[in-house]
Amino acid sequence: MELTPRKKAILAEIVKAHIETGEPIGSKILSQRLKDSPSTATLRNEMSELSDLGYLEQPHTSAGRQPTSKAYRLYVSELMGKRDLSSEGKEIIDTMLSCVRPDIESIGSSAAEILSHLTGLPVISAPGIRTGVRIKKVSLLPMGRDTAVVFVITDDGRTRSRLVRIGQTFTKELLLRFDSITAAKICGMEVSSLDRAYLQAIAISAGFDALALAPLLSCVFEMAKELRATKVDMEGEASLFSLCSSENTARRMLELLRKTDAVHGILSSVQTPVGVVFGDDTEYGELGTTGMVVASYGENGEKGKIAVIGPTRMAYESIIPSTSYLARRVGEVMSEMLKGLEE
C-alpha cells in the first residue's frame, strides 16, 4: 500500500522523535512536533493504520508507538532525504585524515578509528577481496653473514618484509641468483598463483643453489599467503557492549564480527556507495536490533568498506553523511598513494 503524504510526514516525525528520545511517541507529543498538525484523534487513527501496515509497534497497551525496522528502512531510503555533511564536518574529517600515517593497508583501520571517535560507536573496516593483484618487486637486503631481510611489494601498494637466516654465507653470486630467479619467475605473477607447488617448481629450477635459496623463496611465498588473506578491523570495541542487552549478547556479536567471511557477506549486501543494513534483515540473530551504516571506498568501491554499528535508532541524518564523506576521502587518499608508487 502506497503511503499518503500525511502518513509519510507522521512516520518521519515519529522516527525522528524516537531517535532523539528512545521512547514510544504518543499523539499529544506528535501534534506538538508536527507543523500544521491534524487533531490528536486523526493522528491516533493514522498511527493505528501505520501499525497495521507494519511501520509502528506498541510496546505496551497504554504506551505510544515506536517505529519498526521497516519504518527505519523507509526513513533512510526515502523520508530522510539526501543529507550533505557541513563544511565544518568536512574540515574536521580532513584534518584528522591528514594526521594518518600514509600507508595503503592501515588507512582503512585509521578511517575506522576516526569515525568511531566522531560517532562514539564501534566501526569496522574491511578491505575488498583483492583479485588480480601482482607482485611488483622482490628485493633482498643482507643484514649479516647469513641473515637478510626479504621485501615484497605488490602493485596495489602493499608491502611485506621478513628477516631470514639461510644457514650459510651470502655471496655476490647467490644474491644475483636470487634476483634473477625472482625477476623471472615471481615478479609480475598474481599473488594468488604463488602456491606451494609453484615454489617447489622454482626450487627445482634453481639447481645447485636450491638449498641456499629455499629459505628465501619459502619466505616470499609465506608473505604471498599473508597478502592473499583479508582481515576485518574494529575500532571502538568497548562501546559495542553498551549497544547490547547483555554482556553475553555483546560477546556473541563480537565473535561474529571477527569472522571475515560473515562480515564481507553482510557488507556486500550494500551495492550503493553508502547504505544501511538492518540486523533483522540478515541471517544473524546476534545483530539483533542493530543497524550498520556502510560505505565503500576506492575506485568503484572495490578497495574496501567501512561500517558504523549502532542501535536501529541511531542518528542516521548525521552518521550517513559523515561515513559517506570519509569513505570518499579515503578513496582519494589511496589513489594519491598509488599514483606516487607508480611515479
N, C-alpha and C positions, 0 to 999 in steps of 0.2 A: 504493500500500500504506500503510495506517494504521500509524504508528509506535507501538510499545508504550510505556508509561510509562518502562520502563527504558531503551529506546533514546533516548527524548527526554532523559532525565536525563544519559545518557552524552554525547549530542551537545551538549547545552547546556554541559556541563563542558569538553568539548574546545574549543568555540568560545571560552569564557571564558579558558581556558589559552592558546589561540593568540593572542588579543588581547593578553594580558599579555606573552608571550614572543616571539611571531613565529616560533616553532619548531614542527616536527612533534611531535605528542604521542604517546608510547608508552603501552602498557598499564600499565607499572610506575608512571609518573608519574600516570596517570589513577586508579589504585587508591588512591594516596595522597591524592588530592583529593576523591574521592567518599565521601560518607557511606554507611556500610553497603555498601561496595563488594563486588561479587562477586569471584571469583577472576580472576587475570590471564588465565587461559585462556578464561574466559567473556567477559571484556572483549575479548579478541582476536577471538573469534567474532562478537560484537556489532559491533565495528568493521569487520570484514570485510563483514558484511551491510549496514552503513550505506554502505560504499564501493560495493557492488553497486547500491545504491539512488541513488547519485549525490550523497550528502551529504559523503563524505570522499574524499580522494585521497592517494596515497602518492608523494611526490616521488622517493624512492629505495627500492630493494628492501629495504634493511635499516633504513630510517628508520621513524619513527612516521607517523601520519596527520595531515592538516590539513583543515580544513573548506573546502568549495567555496562558491561564491556561493549555491548552492541551500541550503546549511546556514545561511549567514548570513541569508538571506531568511526562513527558518523561525524562526531565533533572534529576529530583530527583530519578526516578526509574532506570534509565539506563545510561544516558550520564555522570552524575556527577561521577559515580563510588563510591565505598566504601571509606570513609574517616575516619581515626583514629584521635583521639584527641592527641595533642602533649603532651610530658612528662610534659612540663611547665603548660599546661592547666589542666592536671590531678592533678598536685600538688596544683594548686590554688583551685580547687574544693575540694580536700581532706582537705586542710587547713580550708576552710570556713565551710565544713561539720563537722569538728572536734569541732567547736565552737557552734554547735547547741545543744540545750537542749535535752538530751536523753529521748524522750517521743514518744511513738508509734503514738499517734494521731496528734501531732504537726509537726512531721518530714516532712510530705508531704508539708505543707504550708511553712515550713522553706526552703525546697528544692526549692519551687517556688520563694521564696524571693532571694535565691542565684542566680537562673537562670535569674530572672528579672534584678538583679544587673549586671550580666555578659553581657546580651544581650541588655539592655536598652529597653526591650519590655515587655508588660504585659504577665503574666504567670498564668495559672490556675492549681490547683491541685484538683483531685477528687478521694477520697478513693473508693476502689472497693465496689460493693454491696455485703455485707458480708452475707453468708449463713452458717448455722450450727454452729454459734458462741454460746458458752455455758457460763453460769455463773460459774466462778471458785470459788469465795469466796464472802460471805456477812458477814460483821462484824459491831459491834456496839460499839461506844466509848462514854460513858456518859460524859457530859460536865457540868452538874449541876443537881439540884434536879429532874427536869422534862425535861431536854434537853439532846440530844445526837446527835452525828454525825454518819450517816449511810454510810458505804463504800460498793461499789460493784466493783468487779474485774472480767473481762472476760478472757477466755482462749486465746484470741488473744492480751492480754496485755493492754487493755483499762481499765480505772478506772473512777468511778464517786463517788462523796460524796455530802452529803446534811445534813444540820442542821435541826433537827426535835424536836418539843415540843409535848409531849404526854398528858399534862394536869393532870398528876398525878406523884407521886414519883416513881423513878426507884427502884426496889428491886432486890436482887440477884436472886430470883425465876423468876422474869419477864425477866431478862437478859438471864437466862438459857433456859426459854421457847422460847424466840426469836431465840437463837442459835439452839435449837432443831428443830424448825419448818423450818428455812431457810436451815439447813443442809439436812433435809429430803425431803423438797418439792420445794426448789428453786435451790440450788447448783447442778450443773450438767444438769440443764434444758437449752434448747435452748432459747436464748433471744427472738426469735420470738414467743415462746409458752407462754410467760408471758403476758397474756392479762387480761382485767378486769374480765372476767368470772372466770379465774383461781384464781385471787386474792380473789374473793368472796368465792370460794370453800375453800381456805385456811383459810379465816377468820371464816367461819362456823366451820371448824375443830378445831379452837382454843378454842372453848367453852367459859368458863368464862373469859378468857384472851383476847377475841376478841376485846373488846372496847379499851383496853390499847394498843394492838398490831396493831390496824387498821392504825394509822398514820404512823407507821414504815413500815408496809407492803405496804401501799399505796405509800410511798416514794420509796421503792425498785422498784415498778412497773413503777413509773414515770421515774426513771432513766433507766429502761429497754427500755421504749418507746423512750427515748432520744438516747440510744445506737443503736436502730434499724434504726434511721434516718441517712441519709448521707447528707453531705453538700459540696459545692464547694467553695474553697477559691481562691481569686485572689490577686496577688501582682503586683505592677506597674500599678495600675488602671489609674493613671493620664496620662500615656503615651498612653493609648488607644485612647484618644481624638486626638492625633496627627496622628493616622492612618486613621481617618475618614474624609470625605469631609466636614462634618458639625457637630456641637455640637449635633444636634438632632439625626443624624445617630449614633454618639457615644453612646448617651444615650439609644437608641433602642438596640444597640448591648450589652451594659452593662446589660440591663434588661434581655435579652436573656441568657447571661452567668451566671445570678443568678438563672436560673431555672435548678435545679438539674437533672430532667429527660431529659431535652433537651440536656444538656451538656454530660450526660452519653451516650445518643444516638449518638451524634456526635463523641465522643472519641472512642466508641466501634466499629466504622467502621474500625478502625485500628487494624488488627488482628496480626500484626507482632510486635516484641519488640520495634521498632521505625518506624514511618511512617509519612506521611503528608496528611492532609485533606485540600482540597481547598474549599473556601467558595461557589463557584458556583456549587460544587458537592453536596451540602447539600440542604435541603428544606427551608433553612432560608435565605431570602433576606438580612437580617440585616448583614450577614457576608460579603456580597459584594465581593470586591477584596482583601480578606484576605486569609491567609493560616495558618494552625496550624501544628507545628512540635510536634508530640505526641509520648511519650514513656511510657511504662508500667514498674512498679517496683514490687518487691516481687516475691515469687516463682510462676512461670508460669504467671507472670504479674497480679496476682489476687489481690494484695494489693491496687493497685490504678494506676492512670495515671497522668502524668504531661504534660502540653502543652504550648508551646510558641506561642503566637498570633502575627502575623506580616503581613506586606503587602505581596502580592503574590510574589513580587520581593525581599524578604528578603535573607540574606546571608546563604543559606542552607549549604554550604560547611563547615561553622564553627558552625552553630547552631545545626545541626543534631548530629555531634559527641559530642558536649557538653551536649546536652539533653540526649543522649543515655548513656553516661558515668555517669552522675549524677544519672539517674534513676537506673542504675546497682548498684552504691554505696549505694543509699538509701535502696535498697532491701537487701544488705549485712548488713547494719547497723540495719535494722529492724530484720533480722534473729538473729543477735547477741543479741539484746534486748530480743527477745522471748526466746532464749536459756537461758539467765540469769534468766528469770522468772521461767522457768522450774526447774532450779537448786535451 
